[in-house]
């Protein structure tokens, strides 16, 4: 994230402070702080990258990490629901089978 004051790529998400930042967060604006100059600013979360799609190495690494984390969560959910469905079907089979003798 580029700092609008010093134009260095060292800004990071910051905690919300005050009513204005909390209200801005409801519509998609989040506070950021520059590590270099300490400037604090609001940025729209869903804005497109200002460089026309070019991303720094750090942003590409962050994006790939997020994609991997999302995939792990999806895989975990699929396995959990699949296993749960198998247990449920096994239980249904057990209670609906005819008695032996």
C-alpha positions in Angstrom: 0.0 0.0 0.0 1.4 3.4 -1.0 1.4 6.2 1.5 -0.2 9.3 -0.1 2.2 11.6 1.8 5.6 10.1 1.2 4.7 7.8 -1.7 6.6 4.8 -0.2 5.2 1.3 -0.2 5.3 0.8 3.6 1.7 1.5 4.7 -0.2 -1.2 6.7 -3.7 -1.6 8.1 -4.2 0.1 11.4 -6.7 -0.3 14.2 -9.7 1.9 14.1 -9.7 4.9 16.4 -12.7 7.1 17.1 -16.2 7.3 15.7 -15.2 8.7 12.3 -13.0 5.7 11.5 -15.6 3.2 12.8 -18.3 4.8 10.7 -16.0 4.9 7.6 -15.3 1.1 8.2 -19.0 0.4 7.7 -18.8 1.7 4.1 -15.5 0.1 3.2 -12.9 2.7 4.2 -10.2 1.4 6.5 -7.4 3.2 8.4 -3.8 2.7 7.3 -0.6 4.0 8.7 2.8 4.5 7.0 5.7 2.9 8.7 8.1 5.5 7.3 6.5 8.8 8.0 3.7 7.7 10.5 1.0 9.4 8.3 -2.5 7.9 9.0 -5.1 7.8 6.2 -8.3 6.1 5.1 -8.4 4.0 2.0 -11.3 2.3 0.2 -10.9 -1.4 0.7 -12.2 -2.5 -2.7 -10.3 0.1 -4.8 -8.3 -1.2 -7.7 -4.5 -1.0 -7.5 -3.3 2.5 -8.5 -0.5 1.2 -10.8 -2.9 -0.4 -13.3 -2.5 -3.9 -11.9 1.2 -3.9 -11.2 2.0 -5.3 -7.8 5.1 -5.3 -5.7 6.8 -8.5 -4.8 5.4 -8.2 -1.2 1.8 -7.7 -2.4 2.1 -10.8 -4.7 3.4 -12.9 -1.9 0.6 -11.7 0.4 -2.0 -12.5 -2.3 -0.6 -16.0 -2.9 -0.6 -16.6 0.9 -4.2 -15.5 1.1 -5.1 -17.8 -1.8 -3.4 -20.8 -0.1 -5.1 -20.1 3.2 -8.5 -19.8 1.5 -7.9 -23.1 -0.3 -6.9 -24.8 3.0 -10.1 -23.6 4.6 -12.2 -24.8 1.7 -10.5 -28.2 1.7 -11.0 -28.6 5.4 -14.7 -27.7 5.1 -15.2 -30.1 2.2 -13.5 -32.9 4.1 -15.5 -32.1 7.3 -18.9 -32.0 5.5 -18.1 -35.1 3.5 -17.0 -37.1 6.6 -20.2 -35.9 8.4 -22.4 -37.0 5.5 -20.8 -40.4 5.5 -21.4 -40.8 9.2 -25.0 -39.6 8.8 -25.6 -42.1 6.0 -24.0 -44.9 8.0 -26.3 -44.0 10.9 -29.4 -44.0 8.6 -28.4 -47.4 7.3 -28.0 -48.8 10.8 -31.4 -47.6 12.0 -33.3 -48.6 8.9 -31.9 -52.1 8.3 -34.2 -55.0 9.0 -33.7 -56.7 12.3 -31.9 -60.1 12.3 -33.9 -62.7 14.1 
